[in-house]
Amino acid sequence: MSEITQDTVLRPDQLHTHTQSQPLPRPVRTVEMTSFGIAGRPTAAISLVTAVVILSAWWATSWLGLVSPLFLPAPAEVVTQFANIYRDGYAGASLGEHLFASLFRILTAAAIAISLAIPIGLLMGVNRVAKGVLDTPIEFYWPLPPLSYLPLMIIWLGIGETSKITLLTLAMFAPICLSAQAGVRALPIERINAARSLGASRFQLFTDIVFPSALPEILTGVRIALGIGWGTLVAAELIASTRGIGFMIMSAAQFLATDVVFVGIFIIAACAFSSAAAIRLLEAALVPWKGRT
Amino acid sequence: MLSVDQASVYFATRDGRTVQALDRVSFDIPDSGFVVALGASGCGKSTILNAIAGFLPLSEGTITLNGRPVSGPGADRGVVFQKDTLLPWKTVIENVGLGLKFAGIGRAVRRDRVEELLRLVGLADFAAAYPYELSGGMRQRVGIARALATEPEILLMDEPFGALDSLTREQMQELLVGVWKRTGKRIFFITHSIEEALFLGTQVLVMSPRPGRIVGRFDPPFMRQFAESGDARAVKTAPEFAELREEIRAMLHATDTVRRDAA
């Protein structure tokens, strides 16, 4: 009994060290508040198992001959075909040239879209006239599927790189521009007032407060834009193209070379995944405060 | 000297009516004056602070700082907000130096001045920390240092300790008296806590709502007593403190129109 009393009645300084570091005399059941949803628990293992299951199902389907190789080539065939294309190229160009053509288009378009959409979006967020004037064209075009105005791009700009890059730029511009506006809208007025009473000029307000405040939303917009960009790329390379991963897929489909189609799909998936991962790294480096204020 | 003369503010409501938020408010804040506006929400105390800060124009009346009329925000009036408005992407030292950066002062000079201010508010060890790594009380101390950095003529404080727990709040009140004592800054402070107003103010303006106006003025001696003795408990438990507190409480209740109408 006396032992319990000693253990339960502690001075405040003892209490701290006791709860922090002293080993407990016996194993106890730790508890936590009931959570809802995923609540930050890891999902990677489940995702990995899912990937293994899908690959096994694919392999089993082709091994048992359930589906014709014309529709579903075996995993080994796809790997072999990848090695072939890597060694010999496809349709008169090496794999590197196809990949470079696609990357050049999407990265050029992304660079143009980002450098236009951020200042325009921020301006639309703070200026009534800019918002009124630019809202009409942007709200008109951005819900359109890029494929629907691709023919127009080709009529106006020809079949070269210009029409493809313009199409990709337009597709990627809207999400970044809209997210920059949303970033300005989310800016608390107190932050602006605080900067004003510290003597900020209009220009300093824009560069030191408005832009960095909107950066988390802008980066989300860039991530969405890159996703849309990869989706639009295949469409842009569909017509009158001789290079590019999208061209490779389309060309192979015409010859029912399903294994080449698979190779192309996996390359685009890897690229899109890498670009999304790159933006996540960028977010961690540029906006580490996100969600913590 | 900061002078508020016959200041009135009218707002238009969404349904087209006009409400008076401030009714001919006049007061002066002399050099080294610590003026506290005390009242329930809706009494116009934030309205008057926003007008002095230059965030809100007056409908009628004038505000002058050292004879010059106030128009728009400026670095001559430092503001500390209830909600902390520190920039999350900047460290403590960068946040405090923000006003100096806006004024085009070089990094080295800025650093010396900021480090001095951080010592003043007891945060010298946290210069490299980010705001989200600090507690609420520490963030408000950064806010005070930031507002002092541009050496303003007056410090405007909009319920700066309202969101803090009561223990931290008392620590912050004592810290603020220390800052006032060492800098001799004019301070205009808003609160709805009678005790806080009495403890801090060299002048307390009791305000009442609908429309916001000053209904009582007091010149409590308690802040100066604390500044000399350093014993906050002795000051706050003194009979004169309790007496004045009850007097002001009665005054606030008498002017509470909602409560009076309901009774």
Interface residues (C-beta under 8 A of the other chain):
Chain A: P188 E190 R191 N193 A194 A195 R196 S197 L198 G199 A200 S201 Q204 D208 I209 P212 L215 V287 P288 W289 R292 T293
Chain B: A53 G54 F55 G72 P73 G74 A75 R77 G78 V79 F81 K83 T85 L87 P88 W89 L98 G99 K101 F102 A103 Y130 P131 Y132 R146 A147 A149 T150 L156
